[in-house]
Amino acid sequence: MVLLPSEMRIAVIILLAAVLPSGVGAQVSIAPGCADPVAVVRAFYAANDARQFDKSAGYLADDVVFDTWATGVNGYIMAKRHRDGRAALRDYLAEARGLRHRLPDSPPDGPVFRETKLAVKGNTVQFMLEPDRLRPNGRPYNPYRVEVVLDGCRIKTLTVIELVTWL
């Protein structure tokens, strides 16, 4: 009798279930995914928008990794920033660009960045933050590409790329 790969896996599982003492399977656990990763990301952004940075830090994993940079249409990379850990990122939230729906140094009537092109695949959320208007001089504000990877319902990695439209 020849077993196909999927049949072999089933046969191994049945064999292990018969051989292992009861209770061993209870010791093996797989970290559950987050039921609604988009809700976690939106809650993180809402807390940042409200300048409640301690609350937004609560959505971060202890060992979160944050990377941000700006890049132009020619691929030139500038203004790279990297933070490791919740405390380091918490201290940077007030000045970080692309982690709120408004720029940190923007006046109250400044541009609002809207979430567009949302895509979710497993524990990864990707989207764009695009401005709702042009600058007074007619040039566009730079949009941001964001990728968030969750571990459970905590943000594990956060990458923000400012897409410089004039460079």
PyMOL commands that set and color helices and strands:
alter all, ss='L'
color gray80, all
select helices_A, chain A and resi 5-19+24-27+37-49+53-57+86-92
alter helices_A, ss='H'
color red, helices_A
select strands_A, chain A and resi 60-72+77-84+113-121+124-131+144-151+154-164
alter strands_A, ss='S'
color yellow, strands_A
deselect
rebuild
show_as cartoon
